[in-house]
Amino acid sequence: MSTREQLINEISQTPDILIREVLDFLLFIKSRSNQESVEKHDSPNSDYPSLLNFVDQINSETPTADNLQLPRDLSKNLDHYLYGSPKEEL
């Protein structure tokens, strides 16, 4: 006996008061399943290109020449460059 046949058999033996609850539960499961399949199908494909475009835009706006003009002792003397405290010797 298949699962469908077994379900039909059980439904035929179920009191009417429980049939409405079973129907509500079945409709809920079907709607949730349909919603998940739509989200799985639409969301990843539509979000990735916009995310990649955003990353490319940020990457193109990041200056690389300015990074070369930073002092060589910046990490050691960060307080000097930010707040004017005395420099530490290297």
N, CA and C of each residue as an Amber inpcrd file, in Angstrom:
protein
   270
   0.8500000  -1.1680000   0.0000000   0.0000000   0.0000000   0.0000000
   0.9010000   1.2390000   0.0000000   0.5990000   2.1680000  -0.9000000
   1.4040000   3.3860000  -0.9950000   1.0470000   4.3440000   0.1420000
   1.8560000   5.3380000   0.2890000   1.6240000   6.3280000   1.3400000
   0.3240000   7.0780000   1.0940000   0.0660000   7.4000000  -0.1560000
  -1.1720000   8.1010000  -0.5070000  -2.3880000   7.2500000  -0.1660000
  -2.3330000   5.9730000  -0.5110000  -3.4490000   5.0720000  -0.2040000
  -3.6360000   4.9300000   1.3030000  -2.5410000   4.8540000   2.0200000
  -2.6190000   4.7390000   3.4710000  -3.2290000   6.0050000   4.0800000
  -2.8530000   7.1510000   3.5600000  -3.4140000   8.4080000   4.0430000
  -4.9110000   8.4820000   3.7670000  -5.3200000   8.1050000   2.5770000
  -6.7480000   8.0990000   2.2340000  -7.5080000   7.1450000   3.1330000
  -6.9380000   6.0110000   3.4070000  -7.5730000   5.0320000   4.2880000
  -7.7310000   5.5990000   5.7020000  -6.6880000   6.2430000   6.1990000
  -6.7620000   6.8390000   7.5340000  -7.7800000   7.9730000   7.5840000
  -7.8360000   8.7780000   6.5290000  -8.8020000   9.8780000   6.4820000
 -10.2310000   9.3450000   6.4850000 -10.4520000   8.2660000   5.7720000
 -11.8120000   7.7010000   5.7340000 -12.2540000   7.1850000   7.1000000
 -11.3080000   6.8640000   7.9630000 -11.6390000   6.3520000   9.2920000
 -11.5740000   7.4320000  10.3790000 -11.2210000   8.6470000   9.9960000
 -11.0510000   9.7250000  10.9680000 -12.3770000  10.4380000  11.2040000
 -12.6580000  10.8090000  12.4420000 -13.8870000  11.5610000  12.7270000
 -13.8560000  12.9330000  12.0430000 -15.0380000  13.4290000  11.6960000
 -15.1460000  14.6920000  10.9590000 -14.5310000  15.8690000  11.7080000
 -14.5530000  15.8120000  12.9940000 -14.0220000  16.9260000  13.7850000
 -12.5090000  17.0830000  13.5920000 -11.8180000  15.9900000  13.3010000
 -10.3690000  16.0500000  13.0770000 -10.0030000  16.3180000  11.6180000
 -10.9310000  16.0790000  10.7080000 -10.6460000  16.2560000   9.2800000
 -10.2730000  17.7110000   8.9850000 -10.9760000  18.6570000   9.6000000
 -10.6850000  20.0730000   9.3610000  -9.2570000  20.4160000   9.8040000
  -8.8310000  19.8990000  10.9340000  -7.4710000  20.1510000  11.4120000
  -6.4340000  19.5260000  10.4860000  -6.7230000  18.3400000  10.0020000
  -5.8050000  17.6740000   9.0710000  -5.7030000  18.4770000   7.7820000
  -6.8310000  18.9670000   7.2960000  -6.8290000  19.7760000   6.0780000
  -6.0370000  21.0690000   6.2900000  -6.2680000  21.7450000   7.4010000
  -5.5180000  22.9700000   7.6930000  -4.0150000  22.7000000   7.7550000
  -3.6460000  21.6120000   8.3840000  -2.2310000  21.2620000   8.4900000
  -1.6310000  20.9690000   7.1140000  -2.3570000  20.2400000   6.2990000
  -1.8740000  19.9120000   4.9520000  -1.7050000  21.1750000   4.1150000
  -2.6650000  22.0840000   4.1840000  -2.5640000  23.3330000   3.4280000
  -1.3950000  24.1900000   3.9270000  -1.1760000  24.1840000   5.2250000
  -0.0440000  24.9230000   5.7880000   1.2860000  24.3710000   5.2730000
   1.4170000  23.0660000   5.2920000   2.6580000  22.4360000   4.8240000
   2.8830000  22.7190000   3.3440000   1.8320000  22.6450000   2.5560000
   1.9650000  22.9160000   1.1200000   2.3740000  24.3590000   0.8660000
   1.7630000  25.3020000   1.5750000   2.1100000  26.7110000   1.3530000
   3.5450000  26.9990000   1.7950000   3.9720000  26.4120000   2.9070000
   5.3440000  26.6040000   3.3740000   6.3410000  26.0020000   2.3880000
   6.0140000  24.8440000   1.8640000   6.8950000  24.2000000   0.8900000
   6.9970000  25.0280000  -0.3870000   5.8760000  25.5530000  -0.8450000
   5.8880000  26.3970000  -2.0430000   6.6750000  27.6750000  -1.8070000
   6.5140000  28.2670000  -0.6440000   7.2290000  29.4950000  -0.3190000
   8.7320000  29.2540000  -0.2500000   9.1530000  28.1560000   0.3510000
  10.5800000  27.8450000   0.4490000  11.1850000  27.5930000  -0.9220000
  10.4390000  26.9280000  -1.7940000  10.9800000  26.6610000  -3.1260000
  11.1020000  27.9430000  -3.9320000  10.1630000  28.8720000  -3.7580000
  10.2470000  30.1540000  -4.4560000  11.4180000  30.9670000  -3.9220000
  11.5880000  31.0050000  -2.6040000  12.7050000  31.7440000  -2.0200000
  14.0380000  31.1390000  -2.4240000  14.1090000  29.8320000  -2.4470000
  15.3520000  29.1610000  -2.8230000  15.6800000  29.4210000  -4.2830000
  14.6510000  29.4880000  -5.1140000  14.8640000  29.6710000  -6.5460000
  15.2000000  31.1190000  -6.8840000  14.5250000  32.0840000  -6.2550000
  14.6870000  33.4840000  -6.6230000  15.8060000  34.1920000  -5.8770000
  15.8970000  34.0280000  -4.6010000  16.7880000  34.8510000  -3.7870000
  18.2600000  34.7140000  -4.1350000  18.8320000  33.5320000  -4.1270000
  20.2750000  33.4640000  -4.3590000  20.6870000  33.9960000  -5.7220000
  19.9290000  33.6910000  -6.7470000  20.3080000  34.1150000  -8.0830000
  20.2100000  35.6200000  -8.2500000  19.2300000  36.2530000  -7.6170000
  19.0700000  37.6850000  -7.7960000  19.9920000  38.4840000  -6.8780000
  20.4080000  37.9550000  -5.7310000  21.2390000  38.7020000  -4.7950000
  22.7170000  38.6770000  -5.1660000  23.2040000  37.6080000  -5.7300000
  24.6320000  37.4990000  -5.9930000  25.1490000  38.5530000  -6.9680000
  24.4910000  38.8030000  -8.0880000  25.0460000  39.8220000  -8.9840000
  25.1130000  41.1970000  -8.3340000  24.0980000  41.5780000  -7.5690000
  24.1400000  42.8960000  -6.9500000  25.2480000  42.9610000  -5.9000000
  25.4660000  41.8850000  -5.1720000  26.5410000  41.8550000  -4.1830000
  27.8990000  41.9400000  -4.8720000  28.0770000  41.2020000  -5.9420000
  29.3500000  41.2410000  -6.6580000  29.5870000  42.6100000  -7.2840000
  28.5360000  43.2280000  -7.7970000  28.6860000  44.5800000  -8.3390000
  29.0810000  45.5630000  -7.2500000  28.5010000  45.4090000  -6.0680000
  28.8470000  46.2780000  -4.9420000  30.3140000  46.1020000  -4.5550000
  30.7710000  44.8680000  -4.4800000  32.1680000  44.6030000  -4.1280000
  33.0990000  45.1820000  -5.1880000  32.7600000  45.0310000  -6.4610000
  33.5790000  45.6060000  -7.5250000  33.6300000  47.1280000  -7.4270000
  32.4980000  47.7410000  -7.0970000  32.4560000  49.1940000  -6.9680000
  33.3480000  49.6630000  -5.8230000  33.2530000  49.0080000  -4.6820000
  34.0900000  49.3770000  -3.5360000  35.5650000  49.1680000  -3.8670000
  35.8730000  48.0730000  -4.5320000  37.2520000  47.7750000  -4.9040000
  37.8010000  48.8220000  -5.8660000  36.9820000  49.2850000  -6.7990000
  37.4590000  50.2800000  -7.7540000  37.6260000  51.6520000  -7.1090000
  36.8820000  51.9280000  -6.0290000  36.9850000  53.2220000  -5.3530000
  38.1020000  53.2640000  -4.3120000  38.6740000  52.1290000  -3.9860000
  39.7220000  52.0830000  -2.9720000  41.0340000  52.5760000  -3.5770000
  41.5930000  53.6440000  -3.0260000  42.8420000  54.1610000  -3.5930000
  44.0220000  53.2660000  -3.2250000  44.8280000  52.9660000  -4.2020000
  46.0120000  52.1520000  -3.9360000  47.2650000  53.0160000  -3.8540000
  47.2890000  54.1500000  -4.5360000  48.4690000  55.0180000  -4.5090000
  48.6530000  55.6400000  -3.1260000  47.5620000  55.9430000  -2.4360000
  47.6720000  56.5350000  -1.0960000  48.2990000  55.5610000  -0.1070000
  48.0720000  54.2900000  -0.2930000  48.6520000  53.3010000   0.6120000
  50.1800000  53.3100000   0.5420000  50.7180000  53.6410000  -0.5950000
  52.1710000  53.6710000  -0.7500000  52.7880000  54.8980000  -0.0850000
  52.0170000  55.9420000   0.1920000  52.5310000  57.1760000   0.7710000
  52.4570000  57.1840000   2.2990000  52.0340000  56.1200000   2.9070000
  51.9670000  56.0550000   4.3630000  53.3720000  55.9250000   4.9380000
  53.5980000  56.5030000   6.1210000  54.9210000  56.3750000   6.7520000
  55.2410000  54.9170000   7.0660000  56.5070000  54.5690000   6.9880000
  56.9160000  53.1840000   7.2320000  56.7410000  52.7880000   8.6920000
  56.7790000  53.7640000   9.6080000  56.6450000  53.4680000  11.0320000
  55.2260000  53.7500000  11.5510000  54.2510000  53.7170000  10.6890000
  52.8780000  54.0560000  11.0700000  52.3500000  53.1670000  12.1880000
  52.5760000  51.8740000  12.1070000  52.0300000  50.9880000  13.1390000
  52.7020000  51.2190000  14.4950000  53.9960000  51.5240000  14.4800000
  54.7180000  51.7320000  15.7410000  54.4050000  53.0990000  16.3430000
  54.2180000  54.1130000  15.5000000  54.0050000  55.4880000  15.9690000
  52.6060000  56.0040000  15.6190000  51.6420000  55.1650000  15.7120000
  50.2730000  55.5600000  15.3670000  49.7890000  56.7160000  16.2390000
  50.0960000  56.6700000  17.5290000  49.6810000  57.7580000  18.4310000
  50.3110000  59.0910000  18.0210000  51.5310000  59.0590000  17.5150000
  52.1800000  60.2910000  17.0510000  51.4120000  60.8780000  15.8660000
  51.0490000  60.0340000  14.9000000  50.3760000  60.5120000  13.7000000
  48.9200000  60.8900000  13.9690000  48.2870000  60.2610000  14.9470000
  46.8960000  60.5970000  15.2550000  46.7710000  61.7420000  16.2510000
  47.6070000  61.7260000  17.3140000  47.4130000  62.6610000  18.4210000
  48.5980000  63.5880000  18.6630000  49.6990000  63.3920000  17.9560000
  50.8570000  64.2590000  18.1170000  51.7620000  63.9070000  19.2840000
  51.6180000  62.7330000  19.8470000  52.5110000  62.3320000  20.9420000
  53.9140000  62.0910000  20.3810000  54.9500000  62.1030000  21.2510000
  56.3270000  61.9190000  20.7590000  56.5020000  60.5750000  20.0440000
  57.3640000  60.5800000  19.0330000  57.6500000  59.3580000  18.2730000
  58.5060000  58.4090000  19.0870000  58.2930000  57.1300000  18.8780000
  59.1600000  56.1120000  19.4740000  60.2880000  55.8260000  18.4950000
  61.4440000  55.4780000  19.0240000  62.5890000  55.1410000  18.1770000
  62.3840000  53.7600000  17.5760000  62.8860000  53.5600000  16.3720000
  62.7760000  52.2560000  15.7020000  63.8070000  51.2910000  16.1540000
